């Protein structure tokens, strides 16, 4: 079994690589550039893999509003080239997507299943949904994995860290924090999501799956739990999304149901609170 992992330097990719069996080839943007036509097809042809996992993405949500061509070049058209190359190589494509394909249903208050109709509210969400569609239409052997609110010990290179580290850093500087309390999601530890992806691959699953930790909260509630578990005193208060005036809209509710995982034998995920505790413990051990 030979597997290529695109985006292997990111927080999810770095946690996934050690979990995969056989020969694993970690690739970064220097090896395969989604914005450079022909790059992805050449890499797949060169390595002739059995599977390709795509953890790479353009994920600058606000910036995508002013450079949609760049977002679509990476998240849709580059993915289309990758899917076609996997089809030609008879390789399975595992493609990571996002909860941001939802958001149009402002009254939603129960987790989205894989059968629910998507409705993005941002350019980023549209570009990721387009990527999902081209994978499902072009790569006969595929798994599309939607996840949500990722954080991992390696941080997000594109965003300069992760939400947990940002909260702890700003609190440590004694600065006030105003965090939205009207966007509901499921914060998800990349180690857990990586294990779910590895489980789906081991089960030879096919189709669309949701992979997150269990439960839901607002970003404010997540921040409060971070400080509670870390034993940190912070000047934390709420703010409404409308007060922030972000360039891109965010889903007011994007909690994903993971019930479908059980159908292919992937264990039910632990709660986001338990996952956060595990992350903080690993973070502490790394600092010792």
C-alpha positions as CSV (number, residue, x, y, z in Angstrom):
1,X,0.0,0.0,0.0
2,X,1.4,3.3,-1.1
3,X,-0.2,6.5,0.1
4,X,0.5,10.1,-0.8
5,X,-0.4,12.7,1.8
6,X,-0.8,16.2,0.4
7,X,-0.6,19.0,3.0
8,X,1.5,16.8,5.2
9,X,3.1,19.8,6.9
10,X,-0.2,21.1,8.2
11,X,-1.7,20.2,11.6
12,X,-4.0,17.5,10.3
13,X,-1.5,16.0,7.8
14,X,1.2,15.8,10.4
15,X,-1.0,13.8,12.8
16,X,-2.3,11.6,10.0
17,X,1.0,10.5,8.4
18,X,2.1,8.3,11.4
19,X,-1.2,6.5,11.4
20,X,-1.2,5.2,7.9
21,X,0.1,1.7,7.0
22,X,2.6,0.7,4.3
23,X,4.6,3.3,2.4
24,X,3.6,6.8,3.2
25,X,4.9,9.7,1.0
26,X,4.4,13.1,2.8
27,X,4.2,16.0,0.3
28,X,4.1,19.7,0.8
29,X,3.3,22.7,-1.5
30,X,6.9,22.6,-2.7
31,X,6.2,19.1,-4.1
32,X,2.7,19.6,-5.4
33,X,1.3,23.1,-5.9
34,X,-2.5,23.2,-6.2
35,X,-2.3,26.6,-7.9
36,X,0.1,25.4,-10.6
37,X,-1.6,23.5,-13.4
38,X,-0.1,20.1,-14.2
39,X,1.8,19.9,-10.8
40,X,-0.7,17.5,-9.2
41,X,-1.1,15.2,-12.2
42,X,2.7,14.9,-12.5
43,X,3.1,14.0,-8.9
44,X,0.4,11.3,-9.0
45,X,1.9,9.9,-12.2
46,X,5.4,9.9,-10.7
47,X,4.5,8.0,-7.5
48,X,1.7,5.7,-8.9
49,X,0.0,5.5,-5.4
50,X,-2.8,3.3,-4.2
51,X,-4.3,6.2,-2.3
52,X,-4.0,9.9,-2.1
53,X,-5.1,11.9,1.0
54,X,-5.6,15.6,0.4
55,X,-5.3,17.6,3.6
56,X,-4.2,20.8,1.7
57,X,-6.5,23.7,1.2
58,X,-6.8,27.5,0.9
59,X,-8.4,28.3,4.2
60,X,-8.1,32.1,4.5
61,X,-11.9,32.7,4.9
62,X,-11.9,36.5,4.9
63,X,-9.2,36.9,2.2
64,X,-11.1,34.6,-0.1
65,X,-13.8,37.3,-0.4
66,X,-11.3,39.5,-2.2
67,X,-9.4,36.8,-4.1
68,X,-12.0,34.2,-5.1
69,X,-9.9,33.2,-8.1
70,X,-7.1,32.0,-5.7
71,X,-9.5,30.2,-3.4
72,X,-11.1,28.3,-6.4
73,X,-7.8,27.6,-8.0
74,X,-6.7,25.6,-5.0
75,X,-9.9,24.3,-3.5
76,X,-11.8,23.4,-6.7
77,X,-9.8,23.5,-9.9
78,X,-6.6,22.0,-8.4
79,X,-8.7,19.4,-6.7
80,X,-10.4,18.6,-10.1
81,X,-6.9,17.9,-11.6
82,X,-6.0,15.7,-8.6
83,X,-9.3,13.8,-8.9
84,X,-8.7,13.2,-12.6
85,X,-5.2,12.0,-11.9
86,X,-6.4,9.6,-9.2
87,X,-9.0,8.2,-11.6
88,X,-6.3,7.6,-14.3
89,X,-4.0,5.9,-11.7
90,X,-6.9,3.9,-10.2
91,X,-6.0,5.4,-6.8
92,X,-8.4,6.2,-4.1
93,X,-8.8,9.9,-3.2
94,X,-9.5,10.9,0.3
95,X,-10.4,14.6,0.3
96,X,-10.8,16.7,3.5
97,X,-13.6,19.3,3.4
98,X,-15.2,21.6,5.9
99,X,-18.4,22.5,7.9
100,X,-18.3,25.8,6.0
101,X,-20.3,24.1,3.1
102,X,-23.2,24.8,5.4
103,X,-24.6,28.1,6.9
104,X,-27.4,29.2,4.6
105,X,-30.0,27.7,7.0
106,X,-29.9,30.3,9.7
107,X,-32.6,28.6,11.8
108,X,-30.8,25.3,12.0
109,X,-30.4,23.8,15.5
110,X,-29.6,20.1,15.0
111,X,-26.5,18.5,13.5
112,X,-26.2,18.2,9.8
113,X,-26.0,14.8,8.3
114,X,-24.3,13.8,5.1
115,X,-27.7,13.7,3.4
116,X,-28.5,17.4,4.2
117,X,-28.3,19.9,1.4
118,X,-25.3,22.2,1.7
119,X,-25.6,25.9,1.5
120,X,-22.4,27.9,1.9
121,X,-22.4,31.6,2.9
122,X,-18.9,32.5,1.9
123,X,-16.5,32.3,-1.1
124,X,-14.4,29.9,0.9
125,X,-17.4,27.6,1.6
126,X,-18.4,27.7,-2.1
127,X,-14.9,26.8,-3.2
128,X,-14.7,23.9,-0.8
129,X,-18.2,22.7,-1.9
130,X,-17.1,22.9,-5.5
131,X,-14.1,20.7,-4.6
132,X,-16.3,18.1,-3.0
133,X,-18.5,18.0,-6.2
134,X,-15.5,17.5,-8.5
135,X,-14.1,14.7,-6.3
136,X,-17.4,12.9,-6.2
137,X,-17.9,13.3,-10.0
138,X,-14.4,12.6,-11.2
139,X,-12.8,10.1,-8.8
140,X,-14.7,6.7,-8.8
141,X,-12.8,5.6,-5.7
142,X,-13.2,8.4,-3.1
143,X,-13.9,9.4,0.5
144,X,-14.9,13.0,1.2
145,X,-14.4,13.9,4.9
146,X,-16.0,17.0,6.3
147,X,-14.6,18.3,9.6
148,X,-14.9,21.3,11.8
149,X,-13.0,23.7,14.1
150,X,-9.6,22.0,13.8
151,X,-6.8,22.5,16.2
152,X,-3.7,20.5,16.7
153,X,-0.3,20.7,18.3
154,X,1.4,21.7,15.0
155,X,-0.9,24.7,14.5
156,X,-2.3,26.0,11.2
157,X,0.5,27.3,9.1
158,X,-1.8,29.3,6.9
159,X,-3.5,31.0,9.9
160,X,-0.4,31.3,12.1
161,X,-1.4,28.9,14.9
162,X,-4.8,27.7,16.1
163,X,-7.7,29.0,18.2
164,X,-6.5,27.4,21.4
165,X,-3.0,28.8,21.2
166,X,-4.3,32.2,20.2
167,X,-6.6,32.4,23.2
168,X,-3.9,31.3,25.6
169,X,-1.4,33.7,24.1
170,X,-3.6,36.8,24.2
171,X,-4.8,35.9,27.8
172,X,-1.1,35.6,28.8
173,X,-0.5,39.1,27.5
174,X,-3.3,40.4,29.7
175,X,-5.4,41.7,26.8
176,X,-9.2,41.6,26.8
177,X,-10.8,38.9,24.6
178,X,-14.2,39.3,23.0
179,X,-15.3,36.1,21.4
180,X,-18.5,35.3,19.4
181,X,-21.3,33.6,21.2
182,X,-23.7,33.1,18.3
183,X,-21.7,30.7,16.1
184,X,-22.2,27.0,17.0
185,X,-19.7,24.4,15.9
186,X,-17.7,21.4,17.2
187,X,-14.1,22.1,17.9
188,X,-12.1,19.0,16.8
189,X,-8.6,17.8,17.8
190,X,-6.6,16.9,14.7
191,X,-5.3,13.7,16.3
192,X,-8.8,12.4,16.7
193,X,-9.8,13.5,13.2
194,X,-6.7,11.8,11.8
195,X,-7.6,8.6,13.5
196,X,-11.1,8.7,12.0
197,X,-9.7,9.3,8.5
198,X,-7.3,6.4,9.0
199,X,-10.2,4.3,10.2
200,X,-12.3,5.1,7.2
201,X,-9.4,4.1,4.9
202,X,-8.8,0.9,6.8
203,X,-12.5,0.0,6.4
204,X,-12.2,0.7,2.6
205,X,-15.1,3.1,3.1
206,X,-16.6,5.1,0.1
207,X,-18.5,8.3,-0.1
208,X,-19.2,11.3,2.1
209,X,-18.5,11.2,5.9
210,X,-18.5,13.7,8.8
211,X,-15.5,13.5,11.2
212,X,-15.4,15.7,14.3
213,X,-15.4,15.3,18.0
214,X,-18.7,15.0,19.8
215,X,-21.0,17.7,21.1
216,X,-21.2,21.4,20.2
217,X,-20.5,24.8,21.6
218,X,-20.0,28.5,20.6
219,X,-16.5,29.9,20.2
220,X,-17.0,31.8,23.4
221,X,-17.9,28.6,25.3
222,X,-14.8,27.0,23.8
223,X,-12.6,29.9,25.0
224,X,-14.1,29.7,28.5
225,X,-13.5,25.9,28.6
226,X,-9.9,26.4,27.4
227,X,-9.2,28.8,30.3
228,X,-11.0,26.6,32.8
229,X,-9.0,23.5,31.9
230,X,-5.7,25.4,31.6
231,X,-6.3,27.2,34.9
232,X,-5.9,30.6,33.3
233,X,-7.6,33.8,34.3
234,X,-8.7,35.8,31.3
235,X,-10.6,39.0,30.6
236,X,-13.2,37.2,28.4
237,X,-16.5,38.6,27.2
238,X,-19.0,37.9,24.4
239,X,-19.6,39.6,21.1
240,X,-22.2,39.1,18.4
241,X,-21.0,38.1,14.9
242,X,-22.8,41.2,13.5
243,X,-20.6,43.4,15.6
244,X,-17.4,42.1,14.2
245,X,-18.0,43.1,10.6
246,X,-15.9,40.3,9.2
247,X,-15.5,40.4,5.3
248,X,-16.8,36.8,5.1
249,X,-20.0,35.5,6.6
250,X,-19.7,32.5,9.0
251,X,-22.2,29.7,9.5
252,X,-24.4,30.5,12.6
253,X,-24.7,26.7,13.1
254,X,-22.4,24.1,11.5
255,X,-22.4,21.2,13.9
256,X,-21.9,17.9,12.0
257,X,-23.5,14.5,12.8
258,X,-20.9,11.7,12.9
259,X,-23.4,8.9,13.3
260,X,-22.5,7.5,9.8
261,X,-19.0,6.5,11.0
262,X,-20.4,3.6,13.0
263,X,-21.8,2.0,9.9
264,X,-18.3,1.3,8.7
265,X,-16.9,0.4,12.1
266,X,-15.2,3.6,13.0
267,X,-15.5,4.2,16.8
268,X,-17.7,7.0,18.0
269,X,-15.6,10.1,18.7
270,X,-15.0,11.4,22.2
271,X,-16.4,14.7,23.4
272,X,-14.8,18.0,22.4
273,X,-14.1,18.6,26.1
274,X,-12.2,15.4,26.5
275,X,-10.3,16.0,23.3
276,X,-9.4,19.5,24.5
277,X,-8.0,18.1,27.8
278,X,-5.9,15.6,25.8
279,X,-4.6,18.5,23.6
280,X,-3.7,20.6,26.6
281,X,-1.9,17.7,28.3
282,X,0.2,17.0,25.2
283,X,0.9,20.7,24.9
284,X,2.1,20.8,28.5
285,X,4.3,17.7,27.9
286,X,5.9,19.3,24.9
287,X,6.8,22.4,26.9
288,X,8.5,20.4,29.7
